[in-house]
Amino acid sequence: MSGVREHVGAIRWGDSSRTPQILPLLAEAFDVSIAQRGLALGAQALVVVAKPLVTASREGRDSGL
């Protein structure tokens, strides 16, 4: 956490030699957030697609088709 505080302090005080170092931290955090949302949406989509297929398969098996 001290590294983050240093970066925040550098931005607050306008230390231009250290300010650009926070950009990779922000980019990494943003990418992780996007990836987590993508995985969650992918899982939801899989359930939406797979559930009717499983139901149809069970109904077909039960009816002797």
N, C-alpha and C positions, 0 to 999 in steps of 0.2 A: 504493500500500500504506500510505502514511503516514496516509491518511484512515481506513483500517480500524483501524489502531493507535490513532488518536485515539478512535474510537468504542469500541473495546474498553477503552481506558483510562478512558473516561467511565463505562462500565458498572462496571468494577472499583472505581473510586473513588466511585461513586454520584453523579456529577454529573448531576442530573436535568434540567438545561437542555439537555444534549447527548445523553442516552441515547436519546430517541425517534428520533433520526436513523439509528440502526442498523436500525430495523425495516424501512424500505424496502429497504435493502441485503439483508437476510435474505430478504425477500419476493421480491425480484428473483432471487436465486440459487435459491430454492426453485422459482419458476415456470419458470426455465430448465431445471432438473433434471427437472421434471415434463414439460415440453415435449419434451425429448430422449427420455425414456422412452416418451412417447406416440408419437413418430415411429418409434422402434424397434419398438414393438409393432404399429403400423400397417403397417410394412414386412413384418413377419413374417406378419401376417394376410393381406396381399396375396399373399404367396408361397404360403401354405396354400390360398387360394381359387383363385389363377390356375394353379397347377401342374397340378391335375387337368383343368382346362378345356383347357389347351394340349395335354396328353397325349391327351385324348379327341379333340381337333381333329386332331391328327397321325394318330391311329389311324384316324379316319374318312376322312381324305384318302388314307391308304395303302391302305385296303380298297376304295376306289372309291365310297364313299358320298357 
